[in-house]
Amino acid sequence: MTHEQYLQHLNKHITSREHDDSFNELLRHNMKIFEILTELNLDPAKPGLDPAYCPAVRVKPRPPLTMLRSMILMTMLKITSITKWVALTRSVAFYAVLAGFEPDDTPGVGTYYDFMKRIIDGPYRKPAEGRVLRSRLNAGGHQRNIKKEKDKKADEICPNQTRSEILVKELLNGVDEPRPDDFEKILEDLLFSLGIAPSVATGLITDIDNFVISGDGSIMATAASSAGQPACDCRKNGVYRCDHDRFYTSPTAQWCYDHHHNCFVFGDRYYHLVVTQNGHDFPLLTVMPGGNESDYTLSLKAFDRFVKAADENGLPISVSAFIGDGHHDSYAHYEYFAAKQVIPIIPLTKNTRPVYPHPSEAPDAPVFDSDGVPLCPVGMRMRHHMFNKNKQTHVYVCPAKRGTHRQGKAVYVFHPDDCPDRKDCQPHSSIGPLVYLKSDADRRLYPPIPRASPKFKAMMNQRSASERCNFINDTYHLDHTCRNVDYALFRLTLVNIAHHAMVRYDAARLNESKTRAEPLSTLRLAAGVNQSQLTAG
């Protein structure tokens, strides 16, 4: 069902139910969602969904755009159970009509899961011996030993390179390789075509040549049991605690530590990228490979996929800076972002501060404060003077010497009250002592924007956008709704699409109120619905 057909469908049912009080009461109560759906054109998603269906149709399936619209509506209503959503659409005609179905012909639970499985399995391929669909791999019970999985992951760490350093080499070597034509690509393209591109077209995302992206990870608790079912006969022999394998309905879930709630959660960690423009936060991409993968690697994977997705979707986005918390503080991140010509805005963590040399170990090396600012000979924090872009060098100068104008000339004046020794230790230099720090010598300690500078602190404040988006995700109550990590990622993508649509709606209504124009939905303009029918009461 195209968007035009959907509007005609709504017009037909609203007109025919003009005197249905219960239907019109629900329409007035859900006016915001109604108008959002009339303005959310899903037609651009059709090229991405059609390849998931077999071209040789035996039994005509439900239209993919209608199924997608129904699940977006379910998401906006914050209904997490597909079973409850099916019951609602079958018992209340309004929700069936708003989803795009005839009230007496709504899909069942299995149809919704079949729709998600088609997307999870990726583009349709003829059945072949030995090929197992992704949706089947994730189904049923999975024999696992979570303790051994954790130990194996620790044993895989290379003594000479971290996982993030190995990943950076892989990503930089594959910079010209397109994204695999798989499940994640379909979801990313859906978000671009239905979320990001319309937000750019409506002027809410404007500065695509100067994207400042922030990223953060979170955990979605799985609906699968954390105890599992024993795969051994120990219980029959009276042993109730053993280290043998168990059967779990989730193939990936792990015990993850949730720093925000200060507790462990059995689930899967996901990572999302966010941009803030014109006073709005916009989700850009979410990755969720499953398990307890850290932000050190998830952030690099997400950023690399976003850059490729933007290019493949025809959006000339240029990222100027990336903002992350201390969980991104690794040499691999600085190496990767330097290759991408992106400025990293990442604070130092407590674990990294001991890397500064101690005076007894390196008497000729500068002494640094905890945030990377060098100290002068008497222990004062030196003043950042300039950053030489050509030489990629930071210059720090005496904190007690500051510029002023005297007799029409710019001069530097020593202020004794600002120096503990009250004397100029380098009187022959107008701004000395000086410390030169080459950024490329150690990008982690000497980033292009010094951590002590007001600009760094101002940009770091933008990281709260990712925390706000995490909060919005929590309001949809997706925890404990999916046993399968792929279903969870699908649900998160729907949340991101709904987020964009709601921001566009709120911004449009705000503009209409400023111009004192009466808000008219696309449906009213296209179908001519009686305005008194929509606003009465």
C-alpha positions in Angstrom: 0.0 0.0 0.0 1.6 3.3 -1.1 1.3 6.4 0.9 -1.4 7.8 -1.4 -3.4 4.6 -1.1 -3.0 4.8 2.7 -4.5 8.3 2.7 -7.4 7.1 0.6 -7.9 4.2 2.9 -8.1 6.5 5.9 -10.4 8.9 4.1 -12.8 6.1 3.2 -13.1 4.7 6.7 -13.2 8.1 8.5 -15.9 9.3 6.1 -18.0 6.1 6.5 -17.7 6.3 10.3 -18.6 9.9 10.7 -21.3 9.0 13.2 -19.3 6.4 15.1 -18.8 8.1 18.4 -16.2 5.5 19.8 -14.2 5.7 16.5 -14.1 9.5 16.5 -13.3 9.6 20.2 -10.2 7.5 19.6 -9.3 9.6 16.6 -9.4 12.8 18.7 -7.4 11.1 21.5 -4.7 9.8 19.1 -4.6 12.9 16.8 -0.9 13.4 17.1 0.0 9.9 16.1 -2.7 10.1 13.4 -1.1 13.2 11.9 2.4 11.8 12.1 1.4 8.7 10.2 -0.4 10.8 7.5 2.9 12.7 7.0 5.2 9.7 7.3 5.7 8.6 3.7 7.0 5.0 3.7 7.3 4.7 -0.1 11.1 5.3 0.0 11.4 2.1 2.1 9.9 -0.1 -0.6 13.2 -0.7 -2.6 14.8 -2.0 0.6 12.0 -4.3 1.6 11.0 -5.9 -1.7 14.3 -7.9 -2.2 13.4 -9.8 1.1 10.4 -11.4 -0.7 10.4 -14.3 -3.1 9.7 -13.0 -6.7 7.7 -16.1 -7.5 4.6 -15.4 -5.4 2.5 -18.5 -4.6 0.5 -17.0 -1.8 0.2 -13.2 -1.8 1.9 -11.9 1.4 0.8 -8.9 3.4 2.2 -5.7 1.8 5.5 -5.0 3.5 4.9 -1.3 3.7 1.6 -1.9 5.6 3.3 -4.4 7.9 6.1 -1.8 8.6 3.5 1.0 9.2 1.6 -1.2 11.6 4.8 -2.0 13.6 5.7 1.7 13.6 2.2 2.5 15.0 2.6 -0.2 17.6 5.9 1.4 18.6 4.5 4.9 18.8 1.7 3.6 21.1 4.4 1.9 23.2 2.9 -1.5 22.9 5.7 -4.0 23.3 3.7 -7.3 22.9 2.9 -8.3 19.4 0.2 -10.6 20.8 -1.5 -7.7 22.6 -1.2 -5.6 19.4 -2.9 -8.3 17.3 -5.7 -8.5 19.9 -6.1 -4.7 19.9 -6.3 -4.4 16.1 -8.8 -7.3 15.9 -11.0 -5.9 18.7 -10.8 -2.1 18.0 -11.5 -1.1 14.4 -9.8 2.3 14.8 -6.3 0.8 15.3 -6.8 -1.6 12.4 -7.8 1.3 10.1 -4.9 3.5 11.4 -2.4 0.6 10.7 -3.7 0.3 7.1 -5.8 -2.8 7.4 -9.5 -3.5 6.9 -11.1 -4.1 10.4 -12.2 -7.6 9.4 -8.9 -8.5 7.8 -5.9 -8.0 10.2 -2.7 -10.1 10.4 -2.0 -12.6 13.1 1.0 -12.9 15.4 2.8 -15.3 13.0 2.5 -12.8 10.2 4.3 -10.1 12.1 7.1 -12.6 13.0 7.3 -13.8 9.4 7.7 -10.1 8.3 10.6 -9.6 10.7 12.2 -12.9 9.7 12.2 -11.9 6.1 14.2 -8.8 6.9 16.4 -10.7 9.3 17.3 -13.2 6.6 18.2 -10.4 4.2 17.7 -10.5 0.5 15.9 -13.6 -0.7 18.0 -16.5 -2.0 16.8 -19.8 -3.3 17.0 -22.6 -0.8 20.2 -24.5 -1.0 21.5 -27.6 0.8 23.6 -26.6 3.8 22.4 -23.0 4.0 20.7 -22.1 7.2 18.7 -18.9 7.4 19.8 -16.4 10.1 16.3 -16.4 11.7 16.5 -20.2 12.2 20.0 -20.0 13.7 18.6 -17.7 16.4 15.6 -19.8 17.1 15.1 -22.6 19.6 17.5 -23.6 22.4 21.2 -23.0 22.2 23.7 -25.1 24.1 26.1 -22.7 25.8 28.5 -22.3 28.7 28.5 -18.6 29.5 31.5 -18.9 31.9 33.6 -20.7 29.2 32.5 -18.1 26.6 33.8 -15.3 28.9 37.1 -17.1 29.6 37.5 -17.8 25.8 37.0 -14.1 25.1 39.7 -13.2 27.6 42.1 -15.7 26.1 41.6 -14.2 22.6 43.2 -10.9 23.6 46.5 -10.4 21.7 49.4 -9.6 24.1 50.7 -7.0 21.6 47.5 -5.4 20.4 44.1 -4.7 21.9 40.9 -5.7 20.2 40.2 -2.1 19.2 43.7 -1.7 17.6 43.1 -4.9 15.6 39.7 -3.6 14.6 41.0 -0.3 13.4 43.4 -1.9 11.0 40.6 -4.0 9.6 38.3 -1.0 9.2 41.0 1.2 7.6 42.0 -1.6 5.2 38.4 -2.1 4.2 37.5 1.6 3.8 36.5 1.2 0.2 34.5 -2.0 0.8 30.7 -1.5 0.9 28.5 -2.7 3.7 27.5 -6.4 3.4 24.0 -6.8 1.9 22.5 -8.2 5.0 20.0 -7.6 7.9 21.9 -4.7 9.4 22.1 -2.9 6.1 18.4 -3.2 5.5 17.7 -1.6 9.0 20.2 1.1 8.5 18.8 2.0 5.1 15.3 2.1 6.6 16.5 4.6 9.1 18.2 6.7 6.5 15.2 6.7 4.1 12.5 7.2 6.6 14.3 9.1 9.4 17.5 11.0 8.4 16.8 11.9 4.8 13.3 13.4 5.6 14.8 15.3 8.5 17.4 16.8 6.2 14.8 17.6 3.6 12.6 19.4 6.1 15.6 21.5 7.2 15.9 20.2 10.8 19.3 18.6 10.0 21.1 21.4 8.2 24.8 21.5 8.8 25.7 18.2 7.1 29.1 19.5 6.3 30.0 19.8 9.9 28.5 16.9 11.8 29.4 16.7 15.5 28.4 13.1 16.4 28.2 11.7 20.0 28.0 8.0 20.8 27.1 5.9 23.8 26.3 2.3 24.6 23.5 0.8 26.6 22.1 -2.6 27.5 18.8 -4.2 26.6 17.7 -6.9 29.0 16.7 -10.1 27.2 13.4 -11.9 27.7 15.4 -15.2 27.8 16.0 -16.8 31.1 19.4 -16.2 32.6 19.3 -19.7 34.2 18.8 -21.8 31.2 17.9 -25.5 31.2 20.5 -28.1 32.2 22.1 -30.1 29.3 23.5 -32.7 31.8 22.1 -35.3 34.2 23.7 -33.8 37.3 20.4 -33.0 38.9 19.3 -36.6 38.6 22.3 -37.5 40.6 21.6 -34.9 43.3 24.1 -32.3 42.1 22.3 -28.9 41.6 25.3 -26.7 40.9 27.7 -27.7 38.1 29.8 -26.1 35.3 28.3 -28.1 32.5 26.6 -26.6 29.4 23.0 -25.4 29.5 20.3 -24.6 27.0 19.4 -20.9 26.6 16.7 -19.4 24.3 19.1 -16.5 23.6 22.2 -17.3 21.6 24.1 -14.2 22.6 22.9 -12.7 25.9 25.6 -12.2 28.6 25.8 -10.7 32.0 26.6 -7.0 31.4 27.3 -4.4 34.0 25.0 -1.4 33.8 26.9 1.6 35.1 23.8 3.8 35.1 21.8 1.5 37.4 24.9 0.0 39.2 23.9 -3.6 38.6 24.4 -6.5 36.3 21.8 -7.2 33.5 21.4 -10.4 31.5 21.1 -9.1 28.0 22.9 -7.6 25.0 24.8 -4.4 24.6 23.9 -1.9 21.8 25.6 1.3 20.7 24.0 4.3 19.0 25.2 7.5 17.3 23.4 10.8 17.8 23.7 14.3 16.3 22.2 17.5 17.8 21.1 20.3 15.5 18.6 23.1 15.7 17.8 22.1 19.3 16.8 18.5 18.5 18.6 15.2 19.0 18.5 12.8 16.0 19.5 9.1 16.2 21.8 8.2 13.3 22.5 4.5 13.6 22.3 1.7 16.1 24.5 -1.5 16.2 23.7 -4.5 18.3 25.9 -7.5 17.4 24.8 -9.4 20.6 26.7 -10.2 23.8 28.7 -7.9 26.0 31.0 -6.2 23.5 32.5 -3.1 24.9 32.1 0.5 23.6 35.8 0.4 22.6 34.9 -1.7 19.6 31.2 -1.0 19.2 31.8 2.7 18.7 34.3 2.1 15.9 32.0 -0.3 14.1 29.1 2.0 14.4 31.0 5.1 13.2 32.4 3.2 10.2 29.0 1.8 9.2 27.4 5.2 9.5 30.0 6.8 7.2 29.5 4.1 4.6 25.7 4.2 5.0 25.6 7.9 4.4 27.7 7.6 1.3 25.6 4.7 -0.1 22.4 6.5 0.6 23.5 9.6 -1.3 23.8 12.0 1.7 27.1 13.9 1.5 27.6 14.0 5.3 31.0 15.2 6.6 31.8 14.4 10.2 34.0 17.0 11.9 34.1 15.7 15.4 33.2 12.7 17.5 32.3 12.9 21.2 32.5 10.0 23.6 33.0 9.3 27.3 36.0 7.7 29.0 35.0 4.3 27.6 36.4 5.5 24.2 39.8 6.5 25.6 42.1 4.3 23.6 45.0 4.8 21.2 43.0 2.9 18.6 40.3 5.6 18.5 42.8 8.4 18.0 44.5 6.5 15.2 41.2 5.8 13.5 39.8 9.4 13.8 43.1 10.8 12.7 42.9 8.7 9.5 39.3 9.9 9.0 40.3 13.6 9.7 37.8 13.7 12.6 38.5 15.6 15.8 38.1 13.3 18.9 36.5 14.8 21.9 37.3 12.1 24.5 38.3 12.7 28.2 41.1 10.8 29.8 40.1 8.1 32.2 41.7 7.4 35.6 43.4 4.3 34.2 45.2 6.4 31.5 46.7 9.1 33.7 49.7 7.1 34.9 51.1 7.2 31.4 52.4 10.7 32.1 56.2 10.3 32.9 57.3 10.9 36.5 60.1 13.5 36.9 62.4 10.9 38.5 62.0 8.7 35.5 62.3 11.4 32.8 63.8 14.5 34.3 63.9 16.3 30.9 60.3 15.5 30.0 57.5 18.0 30.8 55.4 17.4 33.9 51.7 17.2 33.3 48.5 17.8 35.2 45.8 15.1 35.3 44.1 16.3 32.1 47.2 16.5 30.0 48.1 20.2 30.6 51.9 20.7 31.1 53.1 22.3 34.3 55.7 25.1 34.4 58.9 24.7 36.5 57.2 25.9 39.6 54.1 23.6 39.2 51.6 26.1 37.6 49.3 24.9 34.8 50.7 26.4 31.6 48.6 28.5 29.3 47.7 27.0 25.8 49.0 29.6 23.4 48.3 28.1 19.9 48.0 25.0 17.8 50.1 24.9 14.7 48.0 23.0 12.1 50.9 22.7 9.7 53.3 21.2 12.3 50.4 19.5 14.3 52.0 21.0 17.4 50.5 22.5 20.6 52.4 25.4 22.2 52.1 26.1 25.9 53.5 29.2 27.5 54.2 30.8 30.9 50.8 31.2 32.8 52.0 34.4 34.4 52.7 36.2 31.1 49.7 37.6 29.3 49.2 39.9 26.3 48.1 43.5 26.4 48.5 46.7 24.5 50.9 49.5 25.5 51.6 52.6 23.5 49.8 51.2 20.5 51.8 47.9 20.5 50.9 44.4 21.5 53.2 43.2 24.3 53.4 40.4 26.8 53.6 41.4 30.5 54.8 39.3 33.4 52.4 39.3 36.4 54.4 38.5 39.6 51.2 37.9 41.6 50.3 34.9 39.4 53.7 33.2 40.0 54.4 31.3 43.2 58.1 32.4 43.0 57.1 35.9 42.0 60.0 36.1 39.5 60.4 35.5 35.8 62.3 32.3 35.3 63.0 33.2 31.6 63.2 37.0 31.4 64.8 36.8 27.9 61.6 35.3 26.5 58.4 37.3 26.2 56.2 34.2 26.8 58.6 31.5 27.9 59.1 29.0 29.3 57.5 27.2 26.3 56.5 23.5 25.9 55.9 22.1 22.4 53.7 19.0 22.2 53.4 17.3 18.8 49.9 16.0 18.4 51.0 13.2 16.1 53.6 12.0 18.6 50.9 11.0 21.0 47.4 11.9 19.7 45.8 10.5 22.9 47.6 12.8 25.3 47.8 15.8 23.0 44.5 15.9 20.9 43.9 18.7 18.4 41.6 20.5 20.9 43.2 20.5 24.4 41.1 19.0 27.1 41.6 22.0 29.4 40.3 24.4 26.8 36.8 26.0 26.9 36.1 24.7 23.4 36.7 21.1 24.5 34.5 21.5 27.6 31.7 23.1 25.5 31.8 20.3 22.9 31.9 17.7 25.6 28.6 19.0 27.0 27.0 17.9 23.7 27.5 14.3 24.7 24.4 14.6 26.8 22.4 14.1 23.5 23.3 10.4 23.5 22.2 10.1 27.1 18.9 11.8 26.3 18.3 9.4 23.4 19.1 6.5 25.8 16.4 7.9 28.1 13.9 8.0 25.2 14.7 4.4 24.3 14.0 3.4 27.9 10.5 5.0 27.7 9.5 2.4 25.1 10.0 -0.3 27.7 11.8 -2.7 25.3 13.6 -4.6 28.0 12.5 -8.2 28.4 10.5 -8.1 25.2 12.8 -10.1 22.9 14.7 -13.3 23.3 16.5 -12.8 20.0 19.0 -10.0 19.6 17.9 -9.4 15.9 14.3 -8.8 17.0 15.7 -6.3 19.6 17.7 -4.4 17.0 14.6 -4.3 14.7 12.6 -2.8 17.6 15.3 -0.2 18.3 15.3 0.8 14.6 11.6 1.4 14.7 12.1 3.6 17.8 14.7 5.6 15.9 12.3 6.1 13.0 9.5 7.1 15.3 11.8 9.5 17.1 12.6 11.3 13.8 8.9 11.4 12.8 7.9 12.9 16.2 10.6 15.5 16.1 9.6 16.6 12.6 5.9 16.8 13.7 6.7 18.8 16.8 8.9 21.2 14.9 6.3 21.7 12.2 3.6 22.4 14.7 5.9 24.9 16.5 6.5 26.7 13.2 2.7 26.7 12.5 2.0 28.2 15.9 4.6 30.9 15.4 3.1 31.9 12.1 -0.4 31.6 13.6 -1.4 29.2 10.7 -3.9 26.5 11.5 -2.2 23.1 11.6 -3.4 20.9 8.8 -2.3 17.3 8.4 -1.4 15.8 5.0 -4.7 13.8 5.2 -6.8 16.9 5.5 -5.1 18.5 2.5 -5.1 15.3 0.4 -8.4 13.8 1.4 -10.5 16.8 2.4 -11.7 15.3 5.8 -14.2 17.4 7.6 -12.2 19.5 10.0 -15.0 19.7 12.6 -15.0 15.9 12.7 -11.3 15.9 13.8 -11.3 18.8 16.2 -14.7 18.6 17.9 -14.7 18.0 21.6 
